[in-house]
Amino acid sequence: MYEQAIGRVVLDYVDKFKPYELSPIVESEALKVICKIRDVLNSDDLGDPECFYRIDEIISAFDKVGLYTHRHDW
């Protein structure tokens, strides 16, 4: 029930935008996250063999934009 209430509020907010207004905002944020992931993968500063630090940086990039994962909740 709580999720439905939040969903309605979000839909009401999104409905105030025209499709051509909302799409560039979403695409821009998605592109920023993809660029951050690319930078992490290309970084020589995070050269741990198990990629622990790379994975942690990618998870942090997701967290910063509200994309949370329960696979890495330490």
C-alpha positions in Angstrom: 0.0 0.0 0.0 2.9 2.4 0.9 4.5 1.6 -2.5 1.3 2.4 -4.3 1.0 5.8 -2.6 4.6 6.7 -3.5 4.0 5.5 -7.1 1.0 7.7 -7.4 2.9 10.8 -6.2 5.8 10.0 -8.6 3.4 9.5 -11.5 1.6 12.8 -10.7 5.0 14.6 -10.7 6.2 13.0 -13.9 2.9 13.7 -15.7 3.6 17.4 -15.3 6.5 17.0 -17.8 6.1 16.7 -21.5 7.8 13.7 -23.0 10.4 15.9 -24.8 11.2 17.6 -21.5 11.7 14.4 -19.4 13.7 12.3 -21.8 16.8 14.5 -22.0 16.9 14.7 -18.2 16.8 11.0 -17.8 19.2 10.3 -20.6 21.7 12.9 -19.2 21.7 11.3 -15.8 22.1 7.8 -17.3 25.0 9.0 -19.5 26.7 10.4 -16.4 26.5 7.1 -14.6 27.8 5.2 -17.7 30.7 7.6 -18.0 31.5 7.2 -14.4 31.5 3.4 -14.8 33.8 3.7 -17.8 36.2 5.9 -15.9 36.3 3.4 -13.0 37.0 0.5 -15.4 39.7 2.4 -17.2 41.4 3.7 -14.0 44.9 2.5 -13.3 44.6 3.8 -9.7 42.2 1.0 -8.8 44.4 -2.0 -9.9 43.5 -4.5 -7.2 43.5 -8.0 -8.8 40.1 -9.0 -7.4 38.6 -5.7 -8.6 37.2 -5.0 -5.2 37.8 -1.3 -5.4 36.5 -1.0 -8.9 33.3 -2.8 -7.9 33.0 -0.6 -4.8 33.3 2.5 -7.0 30.7 1.3 -9.4 28.3 0.5 -6.6 29.0 4.0 -5.2 28.1 5.6 -8.6 24.8 3.7 -8.5 24.1 4.8 -5.0 24.7 8.4 -5.8 21.8 8.4 -8.3 19.5 6.3 -6.1 20.1 2.9 -7.8 20.7 0.7 -4.7 21.7 -2.9 -4.7 21.4 -5.4 -1.9 24.2 -7.5 -3.3 26.8 -5.2 -1.8 25.5 -4.0 1.5 28.5 -4.2 3.8 
